[in-house]
């Protein structure tokens, strides 16, 4: 859990130093900087922003770098710095306990962070990448084999793609790489499948709470990205000509997907299946995204014992109705996680405090912050 947080030159947050607790509500107008605070925590954990992939877009104007530092568990410190060169390209410096580390995974393991942002429909409406990332984030924290297996697969895939682009394709060498890639793909599939099986149960229960009219009808399914029965090796062999023309590997574990379908019954009594995104209203899609994220959180809280996940909830009352906000708050407040919740309204803070009291939570674990023009101030009587 984060105890202290410092932010430098990230968007309109020139300098911020916060002492935070288990439940933190950040209130401010649009453009005040409250979402930038969430962005800073996300950047520290994931090494990237959830608002823009280019660091020059979130590094403060006229600044050459931004930095986020946190003290976690009163003992460890973690930090990230994004530095721009003269061409506007960014380099990254990562530290754990003031020692430089060379992989973002070191920070991600220590600070598992989940963003709940119902406004973003990309997870449902765009390609498979964002949905695959949902599953892989879970697998990263739940399956110890996943990350080294994923790294191995990515290296092998990169090597195969390089061979496909070479002027004279060395067939014998390609076959050797294909065998290794196939073994790695199978191992990656098994890691994902194990996590997905557990995720399904939590998802079904959360749908029953947030979308009761669709209980038992919304189905989460996992697609490996290749024919698991035949094995990837045979597929790669049969597709060599097409892959050579494309210049990259089209089929494999890097094409895995998580699909949400709606099971329905026609007037004739036929069982029908359709992509949920094509049927649900915009409001229902927001609830579905929330169900996906909350079910992930439940699973990871069940698995992690020594680390509290950090949950970032942006504009909690702007996109969901009061019943859904109630379910969301009831769920997250009942789990062993740290919360950063932004809102336009101070009434949200009172709602959170009331729910904490109902659950018998210590009021000293609640903090209220006000943000105005990039300046963050903690309310004095909020448990400090």
Order of alpha helices (4+ residues) and beta strands (2+ residues): beta-beta-beta-alpha-alpha-beta-beta-beta-beta-alpha-beta-alpha-alpha-alpha-alpha-beta-alpha-alpha-beta-beta-alpha-beta-alpha-alpha-beta-alpha-beta-beta
